[in-house]
Every structure is written in structure tokens, then in C-alpha cells.
């Protein structure tokens, strides 16, 4: 397994498959009366978040605790960072405390990569600037495979604010690596420069793309990252790029709708579309825990290459291969 999880670009087909296969086994833990195994007992995981987050931080925290790791939650607000301590000094402090893994979210692209130069701990990127969010991409691939049975050959449309989205960069890279066909859809103002070099198709006509889409992936309109107006209004965006029941009906039978959250209901997706039977949005949240458990296990518990008994000592439960 790779020493750090920084970008989807670092992962091969075999590595992604190993993560998804392990997550499939670990997801079963949630169905047990006691949803916890001793795999990472004695390990310490630090959630180092310099940006606000709810679902990602909590997801990593639950994942680590279900593997019996000790968890430290570090938020920049109210910490020594607010008193002027720099990123490096914070990292060195955690290094001195002997943490085994650091889950980092930072507004600066490349911050997780820099962190690996200062600490011996495993580093997992939970989102850096506009760059990458690899565990989101992995949980999306897991959800697609779980629902549709495969990824290779599927037709995916990634719709909306690609320009500001680290999620888009991760999920597009993951889909392409696993053999899916990807079309990026959105207004020209919300597409990144040189998007034509991404290896995807590009369209500005959502309605034309819908009938040939197996996975409709909607991106959040990130108003907090926009320094200027990229479209006339939220109402105008919803009319041209938003998904409602009528647009859902144009998808092929069996197609799924996804969104990384949090949603702007009524902008990129209406409430009834978000809650439709083919919406995978809540399943993505559930699967995020299993996938993050898989990443932590493979980077900490399974790093010596030996099988670990996820059922606990003496159990006859299925064993996870590193």
C-alpha cells in the first residue's frame, strides 16, 4: 500500500480495487451489535482540520474509532494556530506526541504533501484547496460499484462547479483510472482552464447528456470560494444546470444520481430529486465510513502485509488481506 494518501493520481487500478474490496468487508462491521473491532488498538489518529468540516471529520472519526484507534480532533479555531503558531510547528508538535496517522484538511493546495516532509506519520488528504479530496473519490467509486456492479465502461457526467471543486478532480481521475467514460458538464465560467486535457468529453448542454448517462454526479455550487460572480443568479443556475424530477426522467433506466454534499437544495438539485429512489446521496455518506476505515486499515493495520482478523481475536469472521 502507498505510504500516504494524497491524490487519486497516486493510485493504480489494483490499489483502488484493494481499497474498495477491503471496504466491502469492513462495511459489514456496522451491521454487528457492537460495531467495533480491535484492528488498530494502540494506534493514534489525528484529525488536523484547518478548514471547517462536519461530515468528513466525523466520518474519519467514526472510521478510526470503529477500528479501535485513539482519535485526536484538532481544529484551527481556538487552538494555538489562532495564537499565531504555524503549520510546520503544529505538525512538529503532533510528531513529538507520536501520532501514527494525520488526516489533514487545509485551504492551501499541496499542504498534505508538505506535511509528509515534516512527520513520520501516515498522511491522509481530507481536502486541500482546489486540488484533491481522494477519500471522497474513493467512496464515490465504492458506491457506484456497489449499486451498479462495476465501473469500467460506465458513462458518467460530472455537472456544475468543476473550477472550484477538489472533489471533481478526484472523482474524475478515479473514474478514468477505473475505465469509465466521463463528460464534464457546466457553464464555461465554471470549467477550469485546459479542461480539454483531462481526458474527458466536455459539454455545455446538460439535457443532451442526460439520456446517455449512467452516473449523474452533481457538484455543489461553492459560493464561499468564488471571488466574483460566475453566473447571473442561483435561480438561473437551477434553471439551466439544476436537476429536478423532469431531468431525472431523461436518464436511462438504472442510472444513479450522486452529490458529495452538502447540497444546496433548490440550486444544483431539487428536494424531490435529491430524495428520489435512484439518489445515492445518503448511501455515499454511509459508504464514506467504510472506505475511510479501509484506508486507515491498509495504511496502519495492514502495512506489514499480513492478514488481520477484522472479526476480533478468535473470531471465525472473514479476514481482510492487506
Rosetta silent file (secondary structure, phi, psi, omega in degrees, C-alpha in Angstrom):
SEQUENCE: XXXXXXXXXXXXXXXXXXXXXXXXXXXXXXXXXXXXXXXXXXXXXXXXXXXXXXXXXXXXXXXXXXXXXXXXXXXXXXXXXXXXXXXXXXXXXXXXXXXXXXXXXXXXXXXXXXXXXXXXXXXXXXXXXXXXXXXXXXXXXXXXXXXXXXXXXXXXXXXXXXXXXXXXXXXXXXXXXXXXXXXXXXXXXXXXXXXXXXXXXXXXXXXXXXXXXXXXXXXXXXXXXXXXXXXXXXXXXXXXXXXXXXXXXXXXXXXXXXXXXXXXXXXXXXXXXXXXXXXXXXXXXXXXXXXXXXXXXXXXXXXXXXXXXXXXXXXXXXXXXX
SCORE:     score description
SCORE:     0.000 S_00000001
   1 L     0.000  150.990 -179.806    0.000    0.000    0.000 S_00000001
   2 L   -64.394  149.262 -177.925    1.141    3.573   -0.631 S_00000001
   3 L   -68.957  -30.934  178.992    2.804    5.319    2.340 S_00000001
   4 L  -137.045  157.307  175.846    0.435    8.317    2.158 S_00000001
   5 E  -114.060   96.058 -173.327   -2.937    9.036    0.528 S_00000001
   6 L  -110.551  -31.086 -173.366   -2.536   12.437   -1.089 S_00000001
   7 L  -157.451  148.388  173.985   -4.193   12.240   -4.503 S_00000001
   8 H   -62.989  -25.244 -179.881   -6.252    9.917   -6.690 S_00000001
   9 H   -67.345  -18.325  179.970   -3.479   10.275   -9.251 S_00000001
  10 H   -81.694   -9.349 -171.076   -1.195    8.284   -6.948 S_00000001
  11 L  -103.543  133.107  175.178   -3.465    5.208   -7.080 S_00000001
  12 L   -87.900  173.458  176.480   -3.357    2.426   -9.661 S_00000001
  13 H   -58.250  -44.753 -178.153   -6.276    0.221  -10.678 S_00000001
  14 H   -65.277  -38.957  179.811   -5.016   -2.539   -8.380 S_00000001
  15 H   -67.964  -43.176  177.087   -4.622   -0.178   -5.413 S_00000001
  16 H   -61.821  -44.144  179.925   -8.101    1.288   -5.855 S_00000001
  17 H   -61.123  -39.970  178.517   -9.556   -2.199   -6.186 S_00000001
  18 H   -62.789  -41.727  178.698   -7.792   -3.288   -2.981 S_00000001
  19 H   -64.045  -44.410 -178.474   -9.248   -0.316   -1.091 S_00000001
  20 H   -68.177  -40.860  178.817  -12.765   -0.986   -2.397 S_00000001
  21 H   -63.705  -41.399  178.626  -12.570   -4.729   -1.713 S_00000001
  22 H   -66.107  -40.375  178.272  -11.382   -4.107    1.842 S_00000001
  23 H   -62.123  -35.032  179.933  -14.123   -1.526    2.391 S_00000001
  24 H   -61.175  -41.860  177.454  -16.700   -4.076    1.266 S_00000001
  25 H   -70.939  -43.084 -177.193  -15.664   -6.412    4.089 S_00000001
  26 H   -68.315  -26.309  179.306  -15.302   -3.647    6.664 S_00000001
  27 H   -61.441  -27.250 -179.836  -18.765   -2.268    5.903 S_00000001
  28 H   -64.679  -21.663 -179.110  -20.211   -5.417    7.464 S_00000001
  29 H   -61.047  -35.062 -178.340  -18.929   -4.265   10.859 S_00000001
  30 H   -63.769  -19.741 -177.954  -21.661   -1.624   11.006 S_00000001
  31 H   -87.248   -6.762 -177.339  -24.278   -4.395   10.955 S_00000001
  32 L   -82.433  156.091  177.729  -22.945   -6.044   14.109 S_00000001
  33 L   -56.319  -39.196  174.567  -24.424   -5.463   17.583 S_00000001
  34 L  -116.439  105.705 -172.789  -21.092   -3.891   18.579 S_00000001
  35 L   -83.407   64.189 -176.717  -19.758   -2.048   15.533 S_00000001
  36 L  -156.105  141.278  176.251  -16.122   -2.153   16.575 S_00000001
  37 L  -131.996  157.752 -173.314  -13.042   -4.323   16.007 S_00000001
  38 L   -89.126   18.232 -170.484   -9.590   -4.168   17.670 S_00000001
  39 L   -54.917  -42.256 -176.903   -7.583   -3.878   14.449 S_00000001
  40 L  -110.590   26.914  177.430   -5.955   -0.500   15.230 S_00000001
  41 L   -59.761  132.774 -179.141   -5.896   -0.727   19.015 S_00000001
  42 L    91.401   -7.604  176.362   -2.917    1.245   20.312 S_00000001
  43 L   -93.950  152.574  179.181   -2.729    3.465   17.210 S_00000001
  44 E  -122.870  127.244  179.298   -3.445    7.199   17.327 S_00000001
  45 E  -115.027  129.367  178.439   -5.129    9.115   14.503 S_00000001
  46 E  -110.101  125.284  172.059   -5.226   12.920   14.486 S_00000001
  47 E   -90.841  104.949 -174.606   -7.841   14.837   12.509 S_00000001
  48 E  -104.481   96.380 -171.870   -5.980   18.064   11.677 S_00000001
  49 E  -113.775  113.476  175.756   -8.549   20.429   10.161 S_00000001
  50 L   -95.730   -3.641  173.419   -7.624   23.967    9.168 S_00000001
  51 L  -123.802  150.366  177.694  -10.947   24.341    7.310 S_00000001
  52 L   -63.546  140.822  176.698  -14.437   23.851    8.694 S_00000001
  53 L  -159.827  146.232  174.047  -15.924   20.433    8.063 S_00000001
  54 L  -115.987  -64.192 -171.789  -18.652   18.325    9.557 S_00000001
  55 H   -66.664  -39.982 -177.524  -19.248   15.174    7.550 S_00000001
  56 H   -68.374  -45.138 -179.911  -15.641   14.476    6.550 S_00000001
  57 H   -63.943  -45.697 -179.658  -14.205   14.951   10.037 S_00000001
  58 H   -65.143  -38.666  178.732  -16.961   12.939   11.699 S_00000001
  59 H   -61.157  -45.695  177.153  -16.663   10.216    9.067 S_00000001
  60 H   -65.004  -38.119 -179.497  -12.928    9.846    9.699 S_00000001
  61 H   -64.575  -46.457  178.311  -13.514    9.917   13.455 S_00000001
  62 H   -62.810  -42.450 -179.640  -16.126    7.151   13.326 S_00000001
  63 H   -58.835  -46.875 -178.840  -13.933    5.125   10.958 S_00000001
  64 H   -65.788  -41.114 -177.940  -10.931    5.311   13.283 S_00000001
  65 H   -69.582  -33.741  176.933  -12.973    4.527   16.403 S_00000001
  66 H   -67.135  -21.989  175.303  -14.623    1.503   14.777 S_00000001
  67 L   -94.560    7.285  176.251  -11.097    0.179   14.244 S_00000001
  68 L    71.049   19.621  174.369  -10.351    0.923   17.950 S_00000001
  69 L   -77.684  153.874  170.152   -7.803    3.659   17.255 S_00000001
  70 E   -81.293  140.744 -173.709   -7.432    6.603   19.635 S_00000001
  71 E  -122.808  131.949  172.999   -8.602    9.822   17.966 S_00000001
  72 E  -114.524  124.635  175.777   -7.444   13.416   18.445 S_00000001
  73 E  -102.158  117.088 -178.075   -9.561   16.141   16.854 S_00000001
  74 E  -115.025  117.746  176.356   -7.554   19.289   16.159 S_00000001
  75 E  -113.028  137.343 -178.645   -9.355   22.381   14.906 S_00000001
  76 L   -60.925  -35.293  179.892   -7.500   25.552   13.983 S_00000001
  77 L   -70.883  129.392  178.896  -10.172   27.647   15.685 S_00000001
  78 L    78.668    6.042 -179.889   -9.488   28.011   19.394 S_00000001
  79 L  -106.088 -174.503  177.562   -6.109   26.291   19.098 S_00000001
  80 H   -64.007  -19.913  176.906   -2.527   27.527   19.170 S_00000001
  81 H   -62.501  -38.515  179.300   -2.931   28.268   15.456 S_00000001
  82 H   -68.948  -13.847  176.680   -5.259   31.133   16.365 S_00000001
  83 H   -95.707    1.561  176.333   -2.416   32.442   18.539 S_00000001
  84 L   112.265   -1.771  179.665   -0.013   32.512   15.609 S_00000001
  85 L   -67.502  136.830 -177.934    1.501   29.029   15.540 S_00000001
  86 L   -83.721  169.579 -179.290    2.399   27.987   12.006 S_00000001
  87 H   -59.301  -44.082 -177.731    1.521   24.820   10.098 S_00000001
  88 H   -64.554  -45.072 -179.159    5.023   23.377   10.482 S_00000001
  89 H   -64.431  -36.542  175.521    5.186   23.912   14.240 S_00000001
  90 H   -62.589  -44.447  179.266    1.765   22.300   14.638 S_00000001
  91 H   -61.449  -43.181 -179.249    2.971   19.332   12.586 S_00000001
  92 H   -66.616  -32.561  176.028    6.145   19.002   14.649 S_00000001
  93 H   -64.169  -45.010  178.251    4.100   19.084   17.852 S_00000001
  94 H   -64.440  -38.354  176.986    1.976   16.186   16.619 S_00000001
  95 H   -59.819  -42.946 -179.411    5.146   14.367   15.561 S_00000001
  96 H   -66.652  -27.047  179.001    6.529   14.768   19.079 S_00000001
  97 H   -79.817  -10.610  174.937    3.302   13.346   20.504 S_00000001
  98 L    80.334   31.745  177.684    3.810   10.190   18.468 S_00000001
  99 L   -69.268  148.992 -177.417    0.641   10.134   16.355 S_00000001
 100 L   -92.999  -29.244  179.788    0.514    7.316   13.798 S_00000001
 101 E  -145.522  142.867  177.377   -1.691    8.975   11.151 S_00000001
 102 E  -123.044  119.861  173.697   -2.715   12.549   10.390 S_00000001
 103 E   -95.821  114.794 -170.580   -5.894   13.294    8.462 S_00000001
 104 E  -119.410  134.613  169.133   -5.431   16.836    7.185 S_00000001
 105 E  -122.511  131.080 -173.845   -7.745   19.376    5.577 S_00000001
 106 E  -148.303  147.486 -179.234   -6.202   22.672    4.520 S_00000001
 107 L   -73.180  -17.862 -177.314   -7.131   25.624    2.316 S_00000001
 108 L   -93.979  124.823  174.706   -3.737   25.540    0.577 S_00000001
 109 L   -61.921  134.135  179.664   -3.250   23.107   -2.299 S_00000001
 110 L    92.177   -4.259 -179.125   -0.255   20.893   -1.589 S_00000001
 111 H   -60.482  -42.752  178.131   -0.394   21.217    2.203 S_00000001
 112 H   -62.076  -38.518  176.887   -0.702   17.441    2.790 S_00000001
 113 H   -60.588  -43.202  178.299    2.307   16.826    0.551 S_00000001
 114 H   -62.922  -38.505 -179.104    4.294   19.364    2.568 S_00000001
 115 H   -59.749  -35.524 -179.209    3.197   17.688    5.796 S_00000001
 116 H   -63.734  -21.260  179.805    4.807   14.407    4.710 S_00000001
 117 L   -80.482  -13.434 -175.204    8.207   16.169    4.731 S_00000001
 118 L  -108.082  -21.253 -173.801    7.858   17.073    8.416 S_00000001
 119 L  -127.185  157.517  174.567    6.355   13.991   10.042 S_00000001
 120 L   -90.232  -14.533 -178.102    6.869   10.245   10.067 S_00000001
 121 L   -66.261  157.180  171.742    3.133    9.590   10.458 S_00000001
 122 E   -68.350  140.803 -179.400    0.943    8.443    7.602 S_00000001
 123 E  -117.758  127.861  176.310   -0.804   11.416    5.979 S_00000001
 124 E  -117.070  124.615 -178.428   -4.309   11.224    4.511 S_00000001
 125 E   -80.120  116.777  177.087   -5.567   14.163    2.487 S_00000001
 126 E  -102.256   20.392  178.712   -9.089   15.188    3.548 S_00000001
 127 E   121.899  118.384  178.246   -9.163   18.063    1.058 S_00000001
 128 E  -131.989  110.996  177.929   -6.549   20.639    0.075 S_00000001
 129 L    53.734 -132.638  176.322   -7.578   23.840   -1.652 S_00000001
 130 L   -97.575   12.750 -168.033   -8.900   23.196   -5.156 S_00000001
 131 L   -83.082  -72.316 -171.673   -6.522   20.257   -5.568 S_00000001
 132 E  -148.275  156.490  171.400   -7.755   16.868   -4.329 S_00000001
 133 L  -147.701   74.110 -167.628  -10.118   15.020   -1.976 S_00000001
 134 H   -63.883  -36.612 -179.616   -9.141   11.390   -2.579 S_00000001
 135 H   -68.884  -26.894  173.531  -11.279    9.614    0.017 S_00000001
 136 H   -66.468  -44.202  176.897  -14.362   11.318   -1.433 S_00000001
 137 H   -60.577  -40.175 -179.843  -13.415    9.988   -4.854 S_00000001
 138 H   -67.428  -41.641  179.511  -12.879    6.508   -3.408 S_00000001
 139 H   -68.106  -30.671  175.836  -16.197    6.419   -1.576 S_00000001
 140 H   -67.780  -42.587  176.905  -17.920    7.522   -4.769 S_00000001
 141 H   -62.970  -40.918  178.647  -16.282    4.684   -6.710 S_00000001
 142 H   -61.467  -43.752 -179.234  -17.281    2.253   -3.966 S_00000001
 143 H   -65.280  -42.194  178.110  -20.898    3.447   -4.097 S_00000001
 144 H   -61.906  -47.240 -178.691  -21.032    3.156   -7.896 S_00000001
 145 H   -64.500  -39.333 -179.898  -19.584   -0.351   -7.844 S_00000001
 146 H   -64.285  -40.388 -175.794  -21.902   -1.425   -5.024 S_00000001
 147 H   -83.485  -42.129 -173.890  -25.022   -0.177   -6.796 S_00000001
 148 H  -102.390   -9.428  174.496  -24.201   -0.890  -10.453 S_00000001
 149 L    90.155  -16.512 -179.564  -21.851   -3.841  -10.019 S_00000001
 150 L  -163.329  170.268  177.336  -18.937   -2.397  -11.978 S_00000001
 151 L  -120.363  -40.604 -177.758  -17.257    0.840  -13.014 S_00000001
 152 L   -57.534  131.323  177.903  -15.484    0.021  -16.263 S_00000001
 153 L    86.455   -9.071  178.120  -17.478    1.081  -19.306 S_00000001
 154 L   -71.307  154.694  177.551  -19.986    3.224  -17.405 S_00000001
 155 E  -107.988  116.734 -177.254  -20.851    6.689  -18.707 S_00000001
 156 E  -115.293  142.186  173.569  -20.566    9.375  -16.040 S_00000001
 157 E  -119.112  122.494  177.717  -21.458   13.064  -16.205 S_00000001
 158 E  -104.163  115.042 -164.529  -19.858   15.408  -13.662 S_00000001
 159 E  -116.779  130.805  168.255  -22.011   18.525  -13.586 S_00000001
 160 L   120.064 -135.644 -170.666  -21.524   22.027  -12.216 S_00000001
 161 L   -82.257   73.354  179.788  -18.776   23.964  -10.489 S_00000001
 162 L   -71.196  -32.693 -174.764  -15.747   21.970  -11.618 S_00000001
 163 L   -55.193  -45.503 -174.899  -13.481   25.035  -11.459 S_00000001
 164 L   -95.814    3.696 -165.945  -13.536   25.319   -7.650 S_00000001
 165 L  -103.285  112.929  170.472  -14.021   21.614   -6.887 S_00000001
 166 H   -70.884  -29.771  176.831  -11.320   19.352   -5.460 S_00000001
 167 H   -61.489  -44.003 -179.222  -13.987   16.628   -5.390 S_00000001
 168 H   -59.628  -43.138 -179.247  -14.394   16.879   -9.160 S_00000001
 169 H   -62.837  -37.958 -179.948  -10.667   16.442   -9.718 S_00000001
 170 H   -74.190  -46.392 -175.642  -10.601   13.334   -7.538 S_00000001
 171 H   -70.231  -36.648  177.331  -13.751   11.658   -8.799 S_00000001
 172 H   -63.377  -47.044  179.533  -12.931   12.331  -12.467 S_00000001
 173 H   -60.426  -42.792  179.935   -9.432   10.880  -12.041 S_00000001
 174 H   -64.189  -43.855  178.898  -10.816    7.846  -10.226 S_00000001
 175 H   -62.435  -43.795  179.509  -13.484    7.164  -12.831 S_00000001
 176 H   -64.517  -42.424  179.304  -10.986    7.433  -15.677 S_00000001
 177 H   -59.687  -38.221 -177.201   -8.498    5.166  -13.906 S_00000001
 178 L   -88.104    7.222  170.916  -11.193    2.530  -13.435 S_00000001
 179 L    92.226   14.846  176.856  -12.240    2.650  -17.080 S_00000001
 180 L   -85.351  159.030  171.921  -15.368    4.806  -17.083 S_00000001
 181 E   -96.115  131.508 -173.732  -16.211    7.385  -19.745 S_00000001
 182 E  -123.108  134.828  171.565  -16.568   10.865  -18.273 S_00000001
 183 E  -119.664  126.871  175.300  -18.254   14.011  -19.573 S_00000001
 184 E   -93.009  129.357 -173.779  -17.788   17.288  -17.728 S_00000001
 185 E  -126.637  132.657  176.667  -20.867   19.477  -17.962 S_00000001
 186 L   167.442  173.231  176.008  -21.309   23.092  -16.921 S_00000001
 187 L   -67.008  148.214 -179.161  -21.186   26.740  -17.893 S_00000001
 188 H   -54.842  -31.561 -178.122  -17.871   27.838  -19.421 S_00000001
 189 H   -70.460  -17.738 -178.465  -17.219   30.137  -16.448 S_00000001
 190 H  -109.245   14.096  174.591  -17.216   27.167  -14.046 S_00000001
 191 L  -106.000  140.037 -176.176  -14.900   24.915  -16.046 S_00000001
 192 L   -72.412  157.542  173.875  -11.150   25.016  -15.317 S_00000001
 193 L   -58.627  144.884  177.543   -8.546   26.151  -17.856 S_00000001
 194 L    59.253   31.061  176.751   -7.276   23.357  -20.108 S_00000001
 195 H   -62.503  -21.328  178.825  -10.131   21.069  -19.120 S_00000001
 196 H   -67.166  -12.002  178.804   -9.739   19.605  -22.617 S_00000001
 197 H   -94.636    2.114 -176.718   -6.530   17.912  -21.382 S_00000001
 198 L   -76.522  -13.083 -176.373   -8.306   15.954  -18.632 S_00000001
 199 L    85.809   17.880  179.554   -9.155   13.025  -20.903 S_00000001
 200 L  -117.039  166.659  166.130  -12.896   13.673  -20.694 S_00000001
 201 E   -82.972  158.028  179.333  -15.568   14.955  -23.024 S_00000001
 202 E  -129.920  133.802  179.153  -16.861   18.471  -22.327 S_00000001
 203 E  -140.547  150.233  174.025  -20.413   19.696  -22.838 S_00000001
 204 L  -110.962    9.155 -175.951  -22.399   22.824  -22.002 S_00000001
 205 L  -121.139   94.306 -177.507  -25.764   21.148  -22.675 S_00000001
 206 H   -61.118  -43.597 -176.259  -26.970   19.093  -19.710 S_00000001
 207 H   -62.719  -30.511  178.942  -30.191   17.970  -21.396 S_00000001
 208 H   -73.942  -26.517 -176.556  -28.268   16.498  -24.330 S_00000001
 209 H   -84.478  -32.360 -171.549  -26.019   14.480  -21.994 S_00000001
 210 H   -53.126  -45.415 -175.509  -28.690   13.029  -19.682 S_00000001
 211 L   -64.706  -15.441 -179.414  -30.046   10.238  -21.975 S_00000001
 212 L  -118.604   37.690 -177.255  -26.580    8.662  -22.250 S_00000001
 213 L  -122.483  124.849  175.277  -25.554    8.926  -18.580 S_00000001
 214 L   -91.047  -32.269  179.929  -25.311    6.023  -16.116 S_00000001
 215 E  -128.343  112.999  178.232  -23.892    8.116  -13.242 S_00000001
 216 E  -100.709  107.444 -174.445  -25.062   11.707  -12.839 S_00000001
 217 E  -107.551  111.665 -176.106  -22.662   13.377  -10.411 S_00000001
 218 E   -97.480  134.337 -179.813  -23.755   16.833   -9.245 S_00000001
 219 L  -101.418  146.577  178.124  -21.290   19.266   -7.710 S_00000001
 220 L   -71.986  138.938  171.779  -22.084   21.839   -5.055 S_00000001
 221 L   -74.751  113.566 -170.879  -22.060   25.478   -6.106 S_00000001
 222 L   -95.910   77.265 -178.050  -19.253   26.766   -3.879 S_00000001
 223 H   -59.465  -32.077 -176.325  -20.214   30.357   -3.256 S_00000001
 224 H   -70.403  -17.457  179.810  -17.658   30.635   -0.431 S_00000001
 225 H   -99.254   -2.037 -175.515  -14.778   30.008   -2.865 S_00000001
 226 L   -93.747  125.116  178.471  -15.956   32.447   -5.504 S_00000001
 227 L   -91.926   -6.083  179.360  -14.348   35.858   -5.591 S_00000001
 228 L  -152.520  175.096 -177.913  -16.661   37.090   -8.319 S_00000001
 229 L   -82.621  119.579 -178.150  -19.970   36.286   -9.965 S_00000001
 230 L   -99.785  -10.626  175.684  -19.636   33.234  -12.227 S_00000001
 231 L  -154.906  158.667 -170.492  -23.325   33.047  -13.235 S_00000001
 232 L   -57.006  -46.935 -177.630  -26.254   35.500  -13.131 S_00000001
 233 L  -165.015  164.914  177.056  -28.122   34.056  -10.131 S_00000001
 234 H   -63.209  -36.315  178.715  -28.885   30.864   -8.244 S_00000001
 235 H   -64.284  -40.185  178.850  -32.292   30.755   -9.896 S_00000001
 236 H   -67.587  -40.241  177.356  -30.709   30.955  -13.332 S_00000001
 237 H   -60.812  -46.203 -178.966  -28.210   28.221  -12.434 S_00000001
 238 H   -60.969  -37.606 -178.322  -31.026   25.958  -11.209 S_00000001
 239 H   -67.232  -40.056 -173.531  -32.988   26.508  -14.419 S_00000001
 240 H   -93.245  -38.458 -172.029  -30.112   25.624  -16.766 S_00000001
 241 H  -117.368  -10.608 -178.746  -27.905   23.246  -14.735 S_00000001
 242 L   -76.314  157.488 -178.479  -30.035   22.090  -11.828 S_00000001
 243 E  -112.173  125.710  176.219  -31.614   18.629  -11.706 S_00000001
 244 L  -124.614 -172.348 -178.357  -35.293   18.152  -10.957 S_00000001
 245 H   -60.467  -38.365 -179.471  -37.779   15.314  -11.466 S_00000001
 246 H   -62.950  -42.654  179.118  -38.201   16.146  -15.161 S_00000001
 247 H   -71.652  -34.151  175.565  -34.473   15.861  -15.795 S_00000001
 248 H   -58.712  -37.284 -177.877  -34.265   12.675  -13.721 S_00000001
 249 L   -66.398  -17.304 -179.926  -36.838   11.141  -16.059 S_00000001
 250 L   -86.212   -8.211  177.812  -34.476   11.655  -19.011 S_00000001
 251 L   -74.537  151.814  175.153  -31.821    9.386  -17.503 S_00000001
 252 L   -62.990  158.032  177.132  -31.595    5.758  -18.707 S_00000001
 253 L   -61.031  133.418  179.196  -33.226    3.085  -16.568 S_00000001
 254 L    91.009   -6.695  179.526  -30.939    2.125  -13.696 S_00000001
 255 L   -67.839  152.116 -178.908  -28.948    5.372  -13.733 S_00000001
 256 E  -120.402  154.795  178.641  -27.949    6.833  -10.370 S_00000001
 257 E  -115.270  134.976 -177.732  -27.651   10.386   -9.037 S_00000001
 258 E  -133.490  157.304  179.260  -24.819   11.396   -6.708 S_00000001
 259 E  -157.538  132.275 -176.840  -23.710   14.504   -4.821 S_00000001
 260 L   -74.417  -15.551 -179.792  -20.723   14.911   -2.447 S_00000001
 261 L    73.548  161.612  -10.134  -22.656   17.180   -0.089 S_00000001
 262 L   -71.408  149.013 -176.049  -23.557   19.384    1.496 S_00000001
 263 L   -83.953  148.486  163.744  -26.308   20.119   -1.006 S_00000001
 264 L   -99.124   87.807 -178.279  -27.783   23.447   -1.974 S_00000001
 265 E   -62.155  132.370 -178.009  -31.331   22.160   -2.333 S_00000001
 266 L    93.559   -6.778  177.008  -33.130   24.103   -4.993 S_00000001
 267 L  -109.903  -80.611  179.113  -29.897   25.098   -6.763 S_00000001
 268 L   -79.869  -18.386  178.594  -27.970   22.110   -8.138 S_00000001
 269 E  -155.089  140.298  176.409  -30.742   19.680   -7.185 S_00000001
 270 L   -80.254  163.354 -177.108  -34.372   19.978   -6.097 S_00000001
 271 H   -62.397  -42.516 -178.134  -35.583   18.355   -2.889 S_00000001
 272 H   -69.449  -32.352  176.523  -37.659   15.696   -4.656 S_00000001
 273 H   -71.138  -38.720  179.736  -34.774   14.776   -6.971 S_00000001
 274 H   -64.226  -28.808 -177.250  -32.338   14.555   -4.059 S_00000001
 275 L  -103.439   12.400 -179.252  -34.672   12.118   -2.292 S_00000001
 276 L   -67.955  158.038 -178.932  -35.590   10.057   -5.365 S_00000001
 277 L   -58.108  -29.834 -179.413  -35.156    6.243   -5.280 S_00000001
 278 L   -93.245   11.533  174.838  -32.132    6.390   -7.585 S_00000001
 279 E   -82.187  128.467 -178.786  -30.387    9.020   -5.451 S_00000001
 280 L  -102.791   14.752 -169.672  -27.235    7.636   -3.828 S_00000001
 281 H   -64.195  -45.550  178.785  -26.541   10.708   -1.698 S_00000001
 282 H   -72.212  -33.741  177.038  -27.216    9.159    1.720 S_00000001
 283 H   -64.950  -34.524  176.135  -25.538    5.909    0.693 S_00000001
 284 H   -58.909  -42.338  179.892  -22.416    7.912   -0.154 S_00000001
 285 H   -63.449  -45.944  178.402  -22.296    9.163    3.450 S_00000001
 286 H   -60.384  -46.060 -176.992  -22.675    5.638    4.832 S_00000001
 287 H   -69.553  -22.816  178.484  -20.051    4.250    2.478 S_00000001
 288 H   -59.889  -35.402  179.322  -17.638    7.036    3.385 S_00000001
 289 H   -66.854  -46.871 -179.333  -17.086    5.443    6.790 S_00000001
 290 H   -61.991  -41.860 -178.881  -16.288    2.011    5.326 S_00000001
 291 H   -67.757  -39.665  178.621  -13.897    3.452    2.745 S_00000001
 292 H   -71.156  -32.669  170.442  -12.056    5.559    5.321 S_00000001
 293 H   -59.717  -44.169 -179.857  -11.829    2.521    7.574 S_00000001
 294 H   -60.242  -45.957 -179.315  -10.282    0.682    4.638 S_00000001
 295 H   -63.233  -45.041  179.588   -7.707    3.416    4.019 S_00000001
 296 H   -64.572  -42.618  179.478   -6.727    3.606    7.694 S_00000001
 297 H   -61.861  -48.988 -176.333   -6.530   -0.173    7.983 S_00000001
 298 H   -67.594  -28.463 -178.972   -4.403   -0.638    4.872 S_00000001
 299 H   -88.738  -23.244 -177.073   -2.047    2.194    5.850 S_00000001
 300 H  -118.061  -54.128 -176.263   -1.730    1.298    9.547 S_00000001
 301 H   -79.098  -31.959 -174.661   -3.034   -2.156   10.381 S_00000001
 302 L  -106.399   15.686 -172.482   -2.165   -3.932    7.178 S_00000001
 303 L   -71.780  -17.622  179.126    1.118   -2.291    6.343 S_00000001
 304 L   -88.466    2.100  174.708    3.195   -5.374    7.220 S_00000001
 305 L    83.938   -0.487  179.505    1.384   -7.384    4.570 S_00000001
 306 L   -92.438  154.613  178.613   -0.161   -9.871    6.986 S_00000001
 307 L   -71.036  142.340  176.874   -3.858  -10.658    7.197 S_00000001
 308 E  -116.196  137.844 -178.983   -5.752   -9.017   10.033 S_00000001
 309 E   -84.077  101.698 -178.143   -8.796  -10.568   11.655 S_00000001
 310 L   -73.972   -9.333  178.678  -11.450   -7.866   11.443 S_00000001
 311 L   -86.604   -5.827 -178.212  -13.777  -10.016   13.486 S_00000001
 312 L   100.625  165.191 -176.570  -11.582   -9.797   16.565 S_00000001
 313 L   -62.360  127.141  176.718   -9.276  -12.307   18.271 S_00000001
 314 L    85.129    0.373 -177.958  -10.540  -15.844   17.978 S_00000001
 315 L   -82.553  152.369  174.404  -13.355  -14.991   15.557 S_00000001
 316 L   -95.221   12.499 -178.191  -14.199  -17.067   12.504 S_00000001
 317 L   -66.662  162.337  179.922  -15.177  -13.943   10.599 S_00000001
 318 L   -59.508  142.146 -179.291  -13.723  -13.218    7.166 S_00000001
 319 E   -98.963  143.452 -178.681  -10.148  -11.959    7.193 S_00000001
 320 E   -97.590  126.915  177.907   -9.047   -8.875    5.317 S_00000001
 321 L   -88.324  134.434  179.115   -5.905   -9.188    3.230 S_00000001
 322 L   -71.854    0.000    0.000   -3.608   -6.158    3.217 S_00000001
